[in-house]
Amino acid sequence: MVKQQNEFYEGYKLIKDIKSDQIGLLLKKGSILDIKTIERLNRFQVSIEDYATCIEEPKKSIERKVDQVIQSYQKDFDRMGEGREITDKLEKELLPVIIEMVEEAGIDEIMISVQSKDDYLYRHNVAVSILSAKLAAWLGFSKEKVSRVAFSGLLHDVGKTKIPLAILQKTSRLTHQEFEIMKYHSRFGYDILKSQNLDDDICRATLEHHLREDGTGYPDEKQGHPIHEFAKIIAIADTFHAMTSNRVYRKGLSFYVALKELRRESFGRLNPKMTNTFIKKIMEMSIGNTVRLSDGRKGKITFIPVEDPINPYVQVDGEMIITSTSDIFVEHFLQEIEVVSV
């Protein structure tokens, strides 16, 4: 019985030492309960349930880690324009933590942890860094390139340090004139990073992440030029996190509605291959989730087609609905993505 109980906690993290009066120290704080450590506890007939205050479930661990990264990032964000030492600090101290999350956490855990709170300006940059790196890994980039994409995402909005606070902190929609000022942030960011002799890949990602495949976007003088692949990735992560984030003046879109918007944007504006990969990976997590259909019925997602992942197969009372060929379509998830590793 002890063995079965312990195996339920695989993947949990210890936030305190586990000690036994008879044996002494069994596992140290910070250990992850993997198969090996669980077998050790089983040998000594130690039940993890007796140490409930010593463990933390994986998703809470990720949320806490993201919050810590954001708190640290917030302290340095406004100083990024002061010199290379600040960006060096971010690269040495925060980037390794972000890469660790990218490699170890499921996209579901990440999406839960980066949901917007009252610190959108800072949380958005960290979210874009993590999501961009995750997408780069899905696209088969090398570990080194994934790391550079993550760093680019972390710095992509550095130019906002040069935008007036009255615009950055405005709680209603920007006027046309204010938006024209905001558009300068990509150029400001490029100039800041270029003056610090950062890699051209990172500088260009900062400059070009608002350019679109159809030639629209900004900065104007770059329209019509090839867009750097890092910028294309960041554009997808940037758009998705912005759409799903709650702001003072509007509620964020549900994941499914945001993914449908991304798919629409992939026809001309966002890179179609990269966007489809992003959609596919997130939709794969929705298998087993309950959705509401356009005819009012509820059903469960059972299959995600590779060629058209936004249109799943849905089981409704013994009937299989293939939404890509049916007049009936998914309106939204009735629950957001649950914790299932992808």
ZIZIGI-V362416 format. One line per field, one symbol per residue. ss: DSSP state (A for helix, B for strand, O for the rest). psi: psi as a letter, one per 20 degrees, with the letter a starting at -180 (. if undefined). burial: 1 if it has 24 or more other C-alpha atoms within 12 Angstrom, else 0. Layout:
# ZIZIGI-V362416
ss->???
psi->???
burial->???
This chain:
# ZIZIGI-V362416
ss->OAAAAAAOOOOOBBOOOBBBOOOBBBBOOOOBOOAAAAAAAAAOOOOAAAAAAABBOAAAAAAAAAAAAAAAAAAAAOOAAAOAAAAAAAAAAAAAAAAAAAAAOOAAAAAAAOOOOOOAAAAAAAAAAAAAAAAAAAOOOOAAAAAAAAAAAAAOOAAAAAOOAAAAOOOOOOOAAAAAAAOOAAAAAAAAAAAOOOOAAAAAAAAAOOBOOOOOBOOAAAOOOOOOAAAAAAAAAAAAAAAAOOBOOBOOOOAAAAAAAAAAAOOOOOOAAAAAAAAAAAAAOOOOOBBBBOOOOBBBBBBOOAAAOOOOBBBBOOBBBBOOOOOOOBBBBOOOOOOOOO
psi->ggggghhhjpiqqpirqoqphhhbpgqqpiqpnagghhhghghjlpphhilhiiqpqghhgggggghggggghhhigijhihrhhghggghhghghgghggghhqqhghghghjppbjlggghgggghgghghgggghijqrhghghhgghghhihkhiiijpphhghjpjrqqrgghhhghhihhgggghghhhjkrqhggghhghjijqqhjiaaqqhiipiqppqhghgghhggggghghjpprhiqqqqqgghhhhggghhimhgqpgggghgggghhhhiipiqpqprijiqqrpphqopgimiinrpppolipopohhjqiprpgrqiqrprnpq.
burial->000001101111111001000000011000111000111110000111000001111111111011101100110111011000011001100111111111101111111111110011111111111111111111100000111111111111111111100011000000000000111111111111110001001111111111111000111000000011111111111111111110100000111111111110110011111111111111111111111110000111111100011111111100001110000111111101111101
